[in-house]
Amino acid sequence: MRKYDDEKELICTIRGTSSVVEDTKNMYLELFENARMKYNEKQTRNDRKIENYFNHISNDNKRDLACEIIIELGDMDFWVGKSDVFTKVSLQNIQDKMREYCIDSFNRIYHLNYTLKVKEDGRNVDINVANMNEYKKFKREQEKYKKQLK
């Protein structure tokens, strides 16, 4: 469910509801429940059995429950094949523009002047939020800022 230029009637929900958490829980049941049950049948120790795979993954600091990226390219008249749109160069350009837009929006919304680290060559690594000291510091600053606004 996304806001589309204040014209929500242009949004079509293909699958799911407006609750991302419930949709993700249902997806986990649909996709992983049979595998979870088979895994549990093979376990001889109860402490190794998984009661709920969604909770199991959400409590794991090394895994993500779900990830997404949404890119709008245009309407059907504009549409071309993905190999024409998503080349190595075009994906690099999209990534650069997204990084710039995201930090600019972040700074504007929170009245800050943060910068992103320089993009490195090769494969960049996702950093788990639980390991991000700067993120924790930022969250504390945000709480102070919110209290000041009240």
Sequence and secondary structure as in RCSB ss.txt:
>XXXX:A:sequence
MRKYDDEKELICTIRGTSSVVEDTKNMYLELFENARMKYNEKQTRNDRKIENYFNHISNDNKRDLACEIIIELGD
MDFWVGKSDVFTKVSLQNIQDKMREYCIDSFNRIYHLNYTLKVKEDGRNVDINVANMNEYKKFKREQEKYKKQLK
>XXXX:A:secstr
    TT GGG    SS S HHHHHHHHHHHHHHHHHHHHHHH SSGGG  S HHHHHHT TT  S          
TTT   HHHH  HHHHHHHHHHHHHHHHHHHHHHHT         SS      GGG HHHHHHHHHHHHHHHHH 
